[in-house]
Amino acid sequence: DLLDVYPDAQILVTGVEDPDSRAHGANESVHVGEFEKVVLAEALLLDSLARGTSQAT
């Protein structure tokens, strides 16, 4: 359990979903192109947070 290993950690949980993704359903799916965009956006967000900077787009 992460809480036991890192009791002071701040954890951010994110996900990708659209109406056609059928989250947690039998035919769950995500559009690969959309997933790639979200991965990049999250990486840029985490990098910005780590640097203590903010960028408006």
A tleap script that builds the chain and sets N, CA, C and O, in Angstrom:
source leaprc.protein.ff14SB
mol = sequence {
  NASP LEU LEU ASP VAL TYR PRO ASP ALA GLN
  ILE LEU VAL THR GLY VAL GLU ASP PRO ASP
  SER ARG ALA HIE GLY ALA ASN GLU SER VAL
  HIE VAL GLY GLU PHE GLU LYS VAL VAL LEU
  ALA GLU ALA LEU LEU LEU ASP SER LEU ALA
  ARG GLY THR SER GLN ALA CTHR
}
set mol.1.N position { 0.839 -1.177 0.000 }
set mol.1.CA position { 0.000 0.000 0.000 }
set mol.1.C position { 0.889 1.247 0.000 }
set mol.1.O position { 1.784 1.375 0.835 }
set mol.2.N position { 0.642 2.155 -0.929 }
set mol.2.CA position { 1.459 3.362 -1.033 }
set mol.2.C position { 1.432 4.200 0.235 }
set mol.2.O position { 2.442 4.801 0.602 }
set mol.3.N position { 0.310 4.245 0.895 }
set mol.3.CA position { 0.201 5.039 2.116 }
set mol.3.C position { 1.138 4.526 3.202 }
set mol.3.O position { 1.688 5.313 3.971 }
set mol.4.N position { 1.318 3.227 3.268 }
set mol.4.CA position { 2.243 2.658 4.255 }
set mol.4.C position { 3.700 2.974 3.914 }
set mol.4.O position { 4.500 3.271 4.801 }
set mol.5.N position { 4.036 2.910 2.634 }
set mol.5.CA position { 5.409 3.140 2.202 }
set mol.5.C position { 5.755 4.630 2.194 }
set mol.5.O position { 6.859 5.019 2.574 }
set mol.6.N position { 4.803 5.461 1.759 }
set mol.6.CA position { 5.017 6.908 1.653 }
set mol.6.C position { 3.900 7.642 2.395 }
set mol.6.O position { 3.012 8.205 1.755 }
set mol.7.N position { 3.925 7.647 3.715 }
set mol.7.CA position { 2.809 8.215 4.482 }
set mol.7.C position { 2.577 9.710 4.257 }
set mol.7.O position { 1.464 10.192 4.468 }
set mol.8.N position { 3.594 10.448 3.836 }
set mol.8.CA position { 3.446 11.889 3.627 }
set mol.8.C position { 3.268 12.268 2.156 }
set mol.8.O position { 3.260 13.451 1.816 }
set mol.9.N position { 3.127 11.282 1.297 }
set mol.9.CA position { 3.022 11.550 -0.138 }
set mol.9.C position { 1.691 12.195 -0.491 }
set mol.9.O position { 0.654 11.904 0.105 }
set mol.10.N position { 1.754 13.075 -1.476 }
set mol.10.CA position { 0.544 13.622 -2.076 }
set mol.10.C position { 0.361 12.892 -3.400 }
set mol.10.O position { 1.246 12.934 -4.255 }
set mol.11.N position { -0.759 12.231 -3.577 }
set mol.11.CA position { -0.969 11.371 -4.737 }
set mol.11.C position { -2.058 11.958 -5.625 }
set mol.11.O position { -3.132 12.328 -5.151 }
set mol.12.N position { -1.767 12.036 -6.918 }
set mol.12.CA position { -2.704 12.526 -7.914 }
set mol.12.C position { -3.076 11.358 -8.818 }
set mol.12.O position { -2.201 10.742 -9.427 }
set mol.13.N position { -4.353 11.052 -8.907 }
set mol.13.CA position { -4.827 9.967 -9.760 }
set mol.13.C position { -5.622 10.589 -10.904 }
set mol.13.O position { -6.547 11.368 -10.675 }
set mol.14.N position { -5.257 10.240 -12.128 }
set mol.14.CA position { -5.941 10.789 -13.295 }
set mol.14.C position { -6.361 9.655 -14.222 }
set mol.14.O position { -5.939 8.512 -14.049 }
set mol.15.N position { -7.181 9.975 -15.187 }
set mol.15.CA position { -7.608 8.969 -16.146 }
set mol.15.C position { -8.115 9.602 -17.424 }
set mol.15.O position { -8.383 10.803 -17.472 }
set mol.16.N position { -8.244 8.799 -18.448 }
set mol.16.CA position { -8.739 9.240 -19.745 }
set mol.16.C position { -10.072 8.567 -19.983 }
set mol.16.O position { -10.200 7.353 -19.827 }
set mol.17.N position { -11.054 9.343 -20.358 }
set mol.17.CA position { -12.366 8.751 -20.611 }
set mol.17.C position { -13.158 9.651 -21.544 }
set mol.17.O position { -13.078 10.877 -21.456 }
set mol.18.N position { -13.910 9.048 -22.422 }
set mol.18.CA position { -14.878 9.750 -23.247 }
set mol.18.C position { -16.124 8.874 -23.306 }
set mol.18.O position { -16.083 7.730 -22.855 }
set mol.19.N position { -17.222 9.376 -23.847 }
set mol.19.CA position { -18.461 8.583 -23.834 }
set mol.19.C position { -18.339 7.209 -24.496 }
set mol.19.O position { -19.046 6.272 -24.123 }
set mol.20.N position { -17.439 7.090 -25.479 }
set mol.20.CA position { -17.291 5.812 -26.181 }
set mol.20.C position { -16.320 4.853 -25.497 }
set mol.20.O position { -16.163 3.717 -25.944 }
set mol.21.N position { -15.665 5.293 -24.415 }
set mol.21.CA position { -14.662 4.429 -23.780 }
set mol.21.C position { -15.273 3.309 -22.943 }
set mol.21.O position { -14.609 2.307 -22.677 }
set mol.22.N position { -16.525 3.464 -22.526 }
set mol.22.CA position { -17.221 2.437 -21.735 }
set mol.22.C position { -16.365 2.006 -20.539 }
set mol.22.O position { -16.083 0.822 -20.350 }
set mol.23.N position { -15.962 2.995 -19.740 }
set mol.23.CA position { -15.069 2.738 -18.603 }
set mol.23.C position { -15.592 1.621 -17.716 }
set mol.23.O position { -16.757 1.623 -17.318 }
set mol.24.N position { -14.733 0.683 -17.415 }
set mol.24.CA position { -14.999 -0.462 -16.544 }
set mol.24.C position { -16.054 -1.412 -17.106 }
set mol.24.O position { -16.573 -2.263 -16.382 }
set mol.25.N position { -16.371 -1.270 -18.388 }
set mol.25.CA position { -17.321 -2.170 -19.018 }
set mol.25.C position { -16.608 -3.329 -19.702 }
set mol.25.O position { -15.379 -3.385 -19.741 }
set mol.26.N position { -17.386 -4.232 -20.228 }
set mol.26.CA position { -16.823 -5.420 -20.882 }
set mol.26.C position { -15.976 -5.054 -22.097 }
set mol.26.O position { -14.975 -5.714 -22.376 }
set mol.27.N position { -16.367 -4.016 -22.817 }
set mol.27.CA position { -15.646 -3.602 -24.025 }
set mol.27.C position { -14.953 -2.259 -23.820 }
set mol.27.O position { -14.981 -1.399 -24.700 }
set mol.28.N position { -14.338 -2.083 -22.665 }
set mol.28.CA position { -13.649 -0.838 -22.335 }
set mol.28.C position { -12.557 -0.548 -23.365 }
set mol.28.O position { -11.839 -1.457 -23.782 }
set mol.29.N position { -12.432 0.719 -23.777 }
set mol.29.CA position { -11.395 1.087 -24.739 }
set mol.29.C position { -11.100 2.578 -24.637 }
set mol.29.O position { -11.891 3.351 -24.098 }
set mol.30.N position { -9.947 2.959 -25.164 }
set mol.30.CA position { -9.549 4.360 -25.233 }
set mol.30.C position { -8.917 4.583 -26.598 }
set mol.30.O position { -8.146 3.747 -27.069 }
set mol.31.N position { -9.237 5.698 -27.232 }
set mol.31.CA position { -8.640 6.039 -28.519 }
set mol.31.C position { -7.152 6.310 -28.303 }
set mol.31.O position { -6.794 7.136 -27.463 }
set mol.32.N position { -6.286 5.631 -29.043 }
set mol.32.CA position { -4.842 5.723 -28.837 }
set mol.32.C position { -4.345 7.160 -29.007 }
set mol.32.O position { -3.509 7.619 -28.229 }
set mol.33.N position { -4.845 7.864 -30.003 }
set mol.33.CA position { -4.424 9.248 -30.225 }
set mol.33.C position { -4.772 10.144 -29.050 }
set mol.33.O position { -3.976 10.998 -28.659 }
set mol.34.N position { -5.945 9.954 -28.491 }
set mol.34.CA position { -6.359 10.734 -27.324 }
set mol.34.C position { -5.505 10.378 -26.114 }
set mol.34.O position { -5.119 11.252 -25.338 }
set mol.35.N position { -5.216 9.102 -25.958 }
set mol.35.CA position { -4.373 8.651 -24.849 }
set mol.35.C position { -2.980 9.284 -24.930 }
set mol.35.O position { -2.435 9.723 -23.917 }
set mol.36.N position { -2.407 9.328 -26.134 }
set mol.36.CA position { -1.083 9.938 -26.312 }
set mol.36.C position { -1.092 11.405 -25.907 }
set mol.36.O position { -0.150 11.879 -25.272 }
set mol.37.N position { -2.154 12.130 -26.270 }
set mol.37.CA position { -2.261 13.547 -25.905 }
set mol.37.C position { -2.342 13.723 -24.392 }
set mol.37.O position { -1.728 14.632 -23.832 }
set mol.38.N position { -3.094 12.862 -23.741 }
set mol.38.CA position { -3.242 12.960 -22.288 }
set mol.38.C position { -1.930 12.625 -21.585 }
set mol.38.O position { -1.569 13.283 -20.609 }
set mol.39.N position { -1.217 11.619 -22.063 }
set mol.39.CA position { 0.073 11.264 -21.465 }
set mol.39.C position { 1.036 12.448 -21.567 }
set mol.39.O position { 1.728 12.765 -20.600 }
set mol.40.N position { 1.086 13.098 -22.721 }
set mol.40.CA position { 1.952 14.258 -22.900 }
set mol.40.C position { 1.529 15.393 -21.974 }
set mol.40.O position { 2.375 16.017 -21.333 }
set mol.41.N position { 0.229 15.666 -21.899 }
set mol.41.CA position { -0.267 16.737 -21.033 }
set mol.41.C position { 0.080 16.473 -19.570 }
set mol.41.O position { 0.480 17.390 -18.853 }
set mol.42.N position { -0.068 15.240 -19.130 }
set mol.42.CA position { 0.263 14.904 -17.738 }
set mol.42.C position { 1.757 15.030 -17.481 }
set mol.42.O position { 2.165 15.497 -16.417 }
set mol.43.N position { 2.575 14.621 -18.440 }
set mol.43.CA position { 4.029 14.747 -18.281 }
set mol.43.C position { 4.425 16.211 -18.173 }
set mol.43.O position { 5.260 16.570 -17.341 }
set mol.44.N position { 3.831 17.061 -19.010 }
set mol.44.CA position { 4.128 18.494 -18.945 }
set mol.44.C position { 3.643 19.102 -17.635 }
set mol.44.O position { 4.322 19.952 -17.058 }
set mol.45.N position { 2.483 18.679 -17.164 }
set mol.45.CA position { 1.966 19.165 -15.882 }
set mol.45.C position { 2.905 18.780 -14.745 }
set mol.45.O position { 3.270 19.624 -13.926 }
set mol.46.N position { 3.295 17.519 -14.691 }
set mol.46.CA position { 4.178 17.062 -13.617 }
set mol.46.C position { 5.533 17.758 -13.677 }
set mol.46.O position { 6.107 18.093 -12.641 }
set mol.47.N position { 6.046 17.977 -14.887 }
set mol.47.CA position { 7.306 18.698 -15.031 }
set mol.47.C position { 7.162 20.129 -14.524 }
set mol.47.O position { 8.039 20.634 -13.824 }
set mol.48.N position { 6.070 20.774 -14.872 }
set mol.48.CA position { 5.816 22.138 -14.415 }
set mol.48.C position { 5.696 22.201 -12.897 }
set mol.48.O position { 6.239 23.108 -12.267 }
set mol.49.N position { 4.995 21.252 -12.316 }
set mol.49.CA position { 4.862 21.217 -10.858 }
set mol.49.C position { 6.217 20.991 -10.192 }
set mol.49.O position { 6.524 21.610 -9.173 }
set mol.50.N position { 7.015 20.113 -10.765 }
set mol.50.CA position { 8.334 19.827 -10.197 }
set mol.50.C position { 9.245 21.047 -10.255 }
set mol.50.O position { 10.067 21.263 -9.363 }
set mol.51.N position { 9.093 21.839 -11.309 }
set mol.51.CA position { 9.915 23.032 -11.465 }
set mol.51.C position { 9.348 24.222 -10.692 }
set mol.51.O position { 10.028 25.232 -10.513 }
set mol.52.N position { 8.105 24.100 -10.235 }
set mol.52.CA position { 7.471 25.207 -9.527 }
set mol.52.C position { 7.078 26.337 -10.448 }
set mol.52.O position { 7.057 27.500 -10.045 }
set mol.53.N position { 6.763 25.993 -11.699 }
set mol.53.CA position { 6.400 27.011 -12.682 }
set mol.53.C position { 4.971 26.828 -13.136 }
set mol.53.O position { 4.359 25.782 -12.922 }
set mol.54.N position { 4.455 27.853 -13.761 }
set mol.54.CA position { 3.106 27.803 -14.317 }
set mol.54.C position { 3.150 28.412 -15.704 }
set mol.54.O position { 3.748 29.470 -15.903 }
set mol.55.N position { 2.523 27.753 -16.662 }
set mol.55.CA position { 2.468 28.268 -18.026 }
set mol.55.C position { 1.026 28.299 -18.481 }
set mol.55.O position { 0.322 27.293 -18.395 }
set mol.56.N position { 0.585 29.442 -18.961 }
set mol.56.CA position { -0.755 29.555 -19.533 }
set mol.56.C position { -0.671 29.212 -21.006 }
set mol.56.O position { 0.247 29.648 -21.700 }
set mol.57.N position { -1.636 28.424 -21.489 }
set mol.57.CA position { -1.655 28.080 -22.907 }
set mol.57.C position { -2.908 28.594 -23.540 }
set mol.57.O position { -3.116 28.406 -24.739 }
savepdb mol mol.pdb
quit
